[in-house]
Amino acid sequence: MSAPVVLIRLPEDIERLRRDDPATARRWRMAVREELGGRLRDGWRVTGFRDGGYVLRSPSDR
């Protein structure tokens, strides 16, 4: 069972990461896309942005 609220963190400075290490920036982008997209498809909702990431709430936590 997953937590009712999760934080999907993002790189602190994605623009610098894109410039300095494009391969790592792409891996970050793909990982966030997979995690965020999968949860949204499963009914999770983005409820905010905190501590450098998206806050998501489980559909069972409403």
N, C-alpha and C positions, 0 to 999 in steps of 0.2 A: 504494500500500500504506500502511496506517495504522500508527501506532506500536503496540507491544504493550501499552502502558500509557498511559492518558490521564487528565487531571484535568479534571473539569467544575466550574468555579468557580461559587460563589454570591456574591451581594452580601454585603458585610461586615456590614451591619445591615439585614436585609430588613424588619424592623418599622418602622424609621425611613423606609426607602424607600417602604413602603406608605402611610405617613402623609403624607410630604412630596411624593411623586410617584407616585401610584397607576398612572398609565399606564406609566411605566417599569418599575415593579414587575411589572405584568402581562406586559409584553414579556419580562422576565427569566424569569418563571414559565413562559411558553409556550416560550421558547427552551430552557430546561433540560428541560422535559417532552419536547420534540421530540428533543433530542440524547440524553438519557438513555434515553428510551423506545425510540428507534431502535436504539441500541447493545444494549440488553437483548434486543430482538427478534432481533438478529443474533447472539446467543449470548455477548455480553460479560457479565462479572460484576463487581458492586461488591465491591471487596476492602478498602475502608477509606474513611476521611474524613481528609483532610490539607490543610493550607494553605487552608482555607476552601472545600473542594470535595470531590466524590466522586471516588475513585480507582477506575478501571475497568481490567480486564485483558481483553485480546483472547482469544477462544476458541482462537486459534492459538498462544497463549503459555502453554501449560499443560504 
